[in-house]
Amino acid sequence: MDILWKENGTFKEEGLEQGESLWIQDQYRNDKAGKDSEGGRIIRPTLQEDISTEVAVIGAGLAGVLIAYLLQKQGIPVVVLECRRAGEGITKNTTAKITSQHGLIYRKLIMYKGEQRAWEYAMANQLAVKKYQEIIKELQIDCDYEVMPNYIYTLDDEQKIRQEVDAALRLGLPASFTKETSLPFKVKAAIKFENQAQFHPLKFLDAVADTLKIYENTRVTQINKNGLILTDGGSVKAKKIVIATHYPFINVPGYYFIRLHQERVYLSALEGWGQNKKDLDGMYLDADKDGFTFRKYKDYLILGSGSHRTGKYQPLDAYERIEMAAKKWYPEAKVKYTWSNQDCITPDSIPYIGRYSVRTPNIFVATGFNKWGMTSSMVAAMIISDMITGKENQYRKVFIPRRLMLSGSRVLLKDAAIITISLLSEHLKIPHDKLKDIEREKAGVIRYKGQRVGVYRDKEDKYYFVTTKCPHLGCKLEWNQNELTWDCPCHGSRFDYKGKMINNPAMRNAFDVCVKTKSK
């Protein structure tokens, strides 16, 4: 039996993130609490038998759930496999903006991809906005859905906003130029998209997931070329497979590890922000990568910033920066929750949606959402469900995973350089930190028993040792003081300070040693 992919090594226990998002913390946890629920969310079964189906979707985040839902609506038998719980990977940490306005993208798309491909991207995402409203109405979902405008603003470059407005209007998008916003500071200019939306992502996802056959806490361990999927408790025989796991875990074929990197962003939910301030009339994002994102939810303001490549830690604490900005703009506000998120970035800023590779015609993929996961998930669901059911989709060509990427060649070269440097650094660079010099609640890299190891010292003087060699493809892990994690700059795998995996594509933990307590 030909094996397409097999898990390398034994996975034991997942790592824990430092903060849980507003969506997890929100009172809705208790709204549905009952004998079959945990924390207000339905507990779904783990696969413990051998089954067969037409389509198996691996990953029960928003993309996987929506793909399965649209297939099931058309009468296609579908099963979803999730190694955690539905929606508790990347989806739970989103800002949940449903918009076709993905930064200042449309002028660039027209320049580098041509007007036809730019139109496909624009119309696919605009249709995705409407599709959410359709599903919410269809299933009568109470998910705090609100129609409102989305803004991309700038503090200094009016010209680039005017150019983006012109490009968006050429493509038929609901764009307009403005200098008036409800932000707590003046802007130079902004582009406004009407009739976009925001919602509670987990309330929506749970309602859709309740209509599906989902197996939670079910880890895929092997995929065979004949469509047999092995898990840690049973197996699924499927005619077609969809990989919707955030980062694709099959390295060859596909080679997505060469064509993706991951970036992080940090978020805080503020209480008391609205005192003596006018209410936000929409969702906002700075056109500058170092700027801030704003949206409200009930009495909270979600304020985010600090975007950076995973593994390239910035010295200034991201949460401290957000809190400083909050005190400046909303002096009465208090930080209630803090959390972070991570997303896959493609070189040309367009997701990969379609067949996984030319060698695997019955396997499909949805990844590289470039921080716009709400509409991108819906676009993926519409395109992949059409492909599986044999329908033509007029928007799919711009998202084809095997596309040429002349417009992203510089990013590809930069990614290749980062990977090369990280691999060489792991094998050649000599660590200079000393165990005795590592401060409490800080980390360093030392030579220990002839090996390079990362060491975190907690406030009780316990030392946690991990390998600094990423279990995915061997790059050098870097310490992230914001979140007390070891992060891979090559492909974005993350591990807590104990070495337990938090984010893929790694499929194994990074701990290889013990806890050492300092003698007093």
N, C-alpha and C positions, 0 to 999 in steps of 0.2 A: 504493500500500500504506500503510495507516494505521499510524503509529508511536505506540505507547503511551508508550515511554520510550527515550531515547538518551543514552549517556554524553556528558557535556559536557567536551570537552577530551581531551588525551592523558595517560594515566597511564603513568609510566615505572618507578619503583622504589619498593618499600615501605620504610617506616622500620623501625628496629629498636627493640624495647623494651629497657629497661635491665637487666632480670633475667629469667632463664628459670625457670619454675616447678619445683617438686619433681617433678612428673609427667614433665616433659621430662628433667630431670637424673637421674632415678632409673635404677637399674641395668638396668631392663627394656629400655633402648635397645639393649643388647648381647645380650639374650636371643634375639632373632630375626634378628640380623645375618646377612646372606648376600649373594649376588651381586645380588639384586633389591631390596636394601634400602639405606636411608641412615639412619645413626644408629639402626639396629635397627627402623625402620619401613618397611613396603613402599612402594616408589615406584609410584604409579599413573600411567597415561598422560595426556597432554594431548590434548584434542579437536582433531583435524586433518582432519575430514571433515564432511560434511553427513549427519545422521541424523534419524530420527523415532522417537517413542515415545508412549505413552499419557500419562504424567506426567513432567514435568521438575521436579526439586527444585533450587533454587538455594541453595547453602550446605550444606557437609558438616561442620557442627558436630553436636553431639549431637541437636538437634531435627531437622535435615535428614536425618541418617542413620536415626534411628528412624522418621520418617515414611515414608521410602523402604522400610525393612525391613518395616513392617506392611503397606504396599501390595503389595510383592512377595510376601509370604506369601499374599496373597489372589489371586495370579495376575495382578496388574496390571503391565505392562511399565513400568519406571521408570528414569530416568537422573538422576544427581546431578552438578551442576556446582559446582566449588569453585575460587576464584581463588588460593588458597594450597595448603595440604595439609590433608587431612581432620583435623579436631579441633584445628587450630593457630590458631584465632581466639580466641574467648572460652573455649571448652571446656577448653583446656589450662591455664587459670589458676584454675579453680574450686576450692572447698574440697571438693566432691564429697560433700555430705551428701544422702542420699536420704531425705527426710522430708516428711510432710504438715504439719509444724509450722512455719509460715512467720511467725515472730515472734508477736506478740499480735494476730492478725488476725481470729479468729473472732467475738469479741464485736462488733467493728466491722462485720463483714459482716452479722451479724444485725440490728444497729441500722440500717445504711444501705441494705442490699440486701434484707432480709427473710430469714426462716428458710429458705425454699425455695432461694433462690440461694446462701445460705451452705452449705446441705447439698450442693448440686451441687458447689461448690468443694471442700468437705471430702472428699466421697466420690471425686471425680475424682482428687485427689492421693493419697488412701489407696490407691486401686486402682493408681495409678502405682507406688507402693512395691512392691506385690505383683507388678506386671508385670515389674519389673527381675529379681526372683528367678526368674520364669518363663522369661525370655529367657536368663538366665545358665545355667539348668539345661538348657534346650532346645539351646543351642549349646555347652554344656560350656566356658564361658569361665572361664579362670583370671585373675581381676581383683582379687584380695585383698578379695573381698566379705565383709563382716561385718555380722551383725544386731546392733544395739545400740540403746539408748534415745537419744532426743534431748531436751535440756533448754533451756528459756528461763528465765534466772534474773534476779533483781533484787537490788540491794544496798540498796534503800530503800522500795519500795512493794509491800507484801504484798497489799494489796487488789486491785490490778490483776491480779495472778497468780490470785487466787481467782476473780475475775470471768471470766478467760479459761478456767480449768478448768471452771467451770459451763457456759460457752458451748460448749466443745469436747465435753463429755459430752452436752449436748443434741443435738448433731449426730452422735453415735455414734462419736466418735473415742476412741482408747485413751489418755486423759489422766488424770493424777492430780496431786495437790498434794504437794509435799515441801519440806523444808528441809535435807535431807541430800544432799550432792553430793561428788564426788571432786576438786573444784577446790582450788587451794592457798590459798583464803581462804573466809571464811564468807559465806553469802548470806542475805538476808532471807527469800526464798522462791523456789521454782522450779516450773514446770509440766513434767511429764515425759510424753513419748509413748513407749510401749513398741513394740518390734518395728519400729524404723526401721533404716536401714542406711548404710554407707559403703563406698567402693570406690576403685579406681584408675581414673579416668575414661577415660584413653587406652587402657588395656588392654581395657576394655570396648568402647569405640568402635571400635578397630581390628578386634576380632573380628567385630563386626556389619558394619562396612564391608567386610570381606573377602568378604561374601556378596553385595555389590552392584556395580553398574556405576557407578563413580565416575571422573570426569575431573578431575584436579587441575591446578593452574596454568592454569586455563581461565577467563578473565575475560569475563563477560557485558558486551557493549557496546551491545546494543539489544534491545528487546522490541516486537514488532508485535502489533496487536490480534487478528490471526488465529492467534496462538500460535507464531509463528516467533521463535526466540531466536538472535541473532547473538552470536558470541564472537570473540575475537581469533585463533582458528584454524579455526573451522568454524561449523556452525549446528545447531540442534535444532528440529524441528517437533513441537510437543506439543499434545495436546488440552486438557490442564490443566497449570497451573504453580503451584508452591508457592514462596513467598518465605520462606526460612529463613536470612536473612543477618544475624541479630542485630538490626540497625536496618534497617527497610524503606527501599529506595533510590528507589522510585517516589514522588515527592512528590504528584502529582495524577493520578488521584483517590486517595482514602485520607486525605490530609492528616495522616499520622502525625507529621510534624515539629511539628505544633501540639499533639499529644496524648502526647508522650513527652519525657522528658529522661534524661540518663545520670548515673550516679554511680560513683565509684571506691572501692575498698577495697584495703588494703595487707596483705601476708601475709609471714610468715617461717617457715622450717622450722628447728627447733631440734634440735641433737644433745645428748646427755648430760643431758637434762631430767629423766629418771626416777630419778636417783641420790638415794636417801634420801627419795623422794616416792612416795606411793601412785599407782598407775596410774589413768588416766582410765577411767571405766566407761561413757562415752558421749560424745556430741557436745554442745557447749555454745555458747550465744549469749546475750549480755547483752541484755535487753529495751531498754536504753538505746542509742540510735544511736551514742553515743560510746564504748560499751563494747567488749569483746573477744569474739572467737570462738575456740573451742578444738576441735581434734580431733587424734587421733593417726594416724600411718601408719607401720607397722613400728616402727623405733626413733626416729622423728621425732615432734615435736609441732608441729603447724601452729597458729600464733598469729596472729590478724589483728585489725586495727582501722583507725581513721582514715577512716571512711566520709565522703565529701563529694560534693557535686555537681561533676561534671567542669567544669573551668574556674574553680572557686571554690577556689583553692589556700589551704590552711591554713599559717600561718607555721611552726608546730612540725613538724619533720621527722617524717613518719609512721613511718618505719623506726626512727628514734631512739627514738620513744615506745614502740614494740613492744619494742625491745631493753632499754629501761629497765624495762619491766614484767617482761620475762623474767628479768632479773637480780634483781629483787625477789622473784619467786615461785619461780624455779628458778635459784639462784645458780651451779650447776655448768654450766648450759646454755650452748651456743655457737650463734650464728646460722650456719647452713650455706648456706641459700639465701634470697633475698628476691625477691618479685615482686608484681604487682598485678593487679587485674581490674576490669572495667567491666561494668555492666549497664544495660538500659533500664528505666525506671521509669514506670509509668502513674499517672494522678492518683488512681485508686481502688484501687491495689495489686492489680489483677486483670489477668492477661495478655490480650492480644488474640489470639484464636485463631479462625479461621474464614475467611469470604470477605473478600478484600482491600477491596472496596467493592461497592456495589450496581451500579455501572457495569461491574464486571469479574467476572461470575459464575463464570468458569473460572480465576480466580486466587485463591489462598489465602495466608494469612499466619500466622506464629507469631512473636510478639515481646512485649516488655514483661514479662519474667519476674521482675522485681523482686527479683533476687539469689537466686531459688530455681529455678535452671535445670535441676536434675536431674529433679525430678518434673514441672515445667512442660513440659519437652521431651517427656516421656512422655505427658502429658495432651494436648499438641498432636498427637502422633503418633496417639493413639487417636481423637481427635475428627476430625482432617482425613482420616485414612484411612477413617473411617466416612462422612464427607460425600461423599468421592469415589466410594466404592462404593455409595452410595445407602442406607446404613443409618441408622437413627435412633440418636442418642446422647443418653442421658438427662441428661448433665451439660453439654452444650454451651452452653446459653442464657446462663449466667453469664459466659461468655468471649466472647460475640459482639462483634466489634470496633466495630460501629456503635451500641452501647448508649448510652443516656443516662447522664450522669455527674454527677448532682446532688451526690453525696457527694464528688466530686473537684473541684468548681467552684472552691474556694479555691486548690487547687494549680494548676489551669489558669490562673487569674488571675495567680498568682505567676509562672508560667512565661512568660506573655505580657509581664509587666513586665520580666523579666530579658532577654527577647529585644529588647524595645523599647529598653531602656537600652544594651544591647550594640551594637545597630545604630547608635544615635545617637552613642555613644562612638567607634565606629570612624570615623565621618564628621566629627564635630565637635570631639572632644577633641584639644587640642594636646599633643604629647609634650614632656616636660620633661627627659628623660634626655639626657646627653651621652656620646658614644662614649668619650671619654677617662676618664670616671668609672665605667664598667662594670668591676666586679671580675672577676678570673679565675674561671672556672666559675660565672659568674652571667650574667643576661640583663637587658636593658632595652629600652625602646621609644624610638626617636629619629626625627628628621626627616632623611631621606636622599634627596637628589636630588628634593626636592619631594614625597616620599611618606612615609607612616608605615611604618616597618619595625621588626621585632623583631630584636634582635641578641644572639647568644650569644657570649661570649668563652671559649675553652677555656684549659686550663692552659699551652698552648704559645703563647699570645697570637694565636691565629687567631680571627677574627670571622666568624660565620655569620649571614647576613642572610636574613630571610624576610618575606613580606607578613604583616601582622597581620589581614588581611581573610580570613575563612574561605572557602575555595572552595565550600563547600556553599551557604549562603544569605547570606553577607556579614557575619556577626557578628564581633565583635572577639576575636581569640585572646588568651588569658591565659597567662602563664608558670607552669609547675609545676616548682618547684625540687626536689621529691621525685624526679622522674623525668627532668628535663631535657627537658621537652616543652612544646609550645605547644598548649593545649587550648581548645576552644570551649565556653563556658558555656551556649549556646543549645541545641545538639543533640548535643554530645559528641564531635565529631570531634577527633582528636588527631594531632599531627605531631612527629617528633623534632626535635632542635635544628637539623638541616640542612633541615628543611621537608618531609621525606618522610612520607607518610601512614602512621599506625599503626592508627587505628580510624575506621570509617565513622560517619556517613553521607556525608561528603565522598568524592568519587570522583577527586579530583585532589590533587597535592602542593601544598604552600604555599611552596616555595622559588621565588624569582623573581630571585635575584641570585647573588652570588659568595661565595667565601671571600676575606677580606681579611686579610693578614698585617701585623701592626704592625711598622713599621720601628724598628730599634733603634739 
